[in-house]
């Protein structure tokens, strides 16, 4: 690898790593705050689903699954796992794609919250119990925060060096040693 390519690779690695750490920390905080809150789910999320999903899709059993299992348990654990995997560098690009999809869903939810009026939903409840300690975000703030998260995910997808499904070098070295 010549000097210019090596410098370019090094810069891409630094930029991709910084973006990974920032995105991972946000998802780690968001997921852990919701998990520690154990099953808490903001009511505005169910109102959003009732407003946007057609009745044929939102059957009583589907509503129970979404309200009692998916949103309070599966989504926070998914956020936590995505945060950890991105921070440690396990398949950063595919994890960034998943973060991008999840962030897009959050942006749609926040757009709906904003359309309902500022007084209707003063907080997005994005970070679970951490909002009680550090303060919450309004749907407007959360929407712009999600734009920043989407930008970080895109940086990881397009700037991070290596192949799409590449693993970090430390992990491939562990595999070669047979540990």
Long-range contacts (C-beta under 8 A, 24 or more apart in sequence): 9-161, 12-159, 12-160, 12-161, 13-160, 13-161, 15-155, 15-159, 16-92, 16-155, 16-156, 16-159, 16-160, 16-161, 17-89, 19-152, 19-153, 19-155, 19-156, 19-159, 19-160, 20-86, 20-87, 20-89, 20-92, 20-96, 20-156, 20-160, 21-87, 22-152, 23-83, 23-86, 23-96, 23-99, 23-149, 23-152, 23-153, 23-156, 24-82, 24-83, 24-84, 24-85, 24-86, 24-87, 25-83, 25-87, 26-83, 26-149, 27-79, 27-80, 27-82, 27-83, 27-86, 27-99, 28-79, 28-80, 28-83, 28-84, 28-87, 29-83, 29-127, 29-130, 30-76, 30-79, 30-83, 30-126, 30-127, 30-128, 31-76, 31-77, 31-78, 31-79, 31-80, 31-81, 31-82, 31-83, 32-76, 32-80, 32-128, 32-130, 33-127, 33-128, 33-129, 33-130, 33-131, 34-72, 34-75, 34-76, 34-79, 34-127, 34-128, 35-76, 35-77, 35-80, 35-128, 36-128, 36-129, 37-128, 37-129, 39-72, 39-73, 40-72, 40-125, 40-128, 40-129, 41-67, 41-71, 41-72, 42-123, 42-124, 42-125, 44-113, 44-121, 44-125, 45-71, 45-109, 45-125, 46-71, 48-109, 48-112, 48-113, 51-112, 52-108, 52-112, 75-102, 76-128, 78-102, 86-156, 88-168, 89-167, 89-168, 89-171, 90-167, 90-168, 90-171, 91-165, 91-166, 91-167, 92-156, 92-160, 93-156, 93-157, 93-160, 93-164, 93-165, 93-166, 94-164, 94-165, 96-152, 96-153, 96-154, 96-156, 96-157, 96-160, 97-153, 97-157, 99-149, 99-153, 100-150, 100-153, 100-154, 100-157, 103-146, 103-149, 103-150, 103-153, 104-150, 106-142, 106-146, 107-143, 107-146, 107-147, 107-150, 110-139, 110-140, 110-142, 110-143, 110-146, 111-143, 113-139, 114-139, 114-140, 114-143
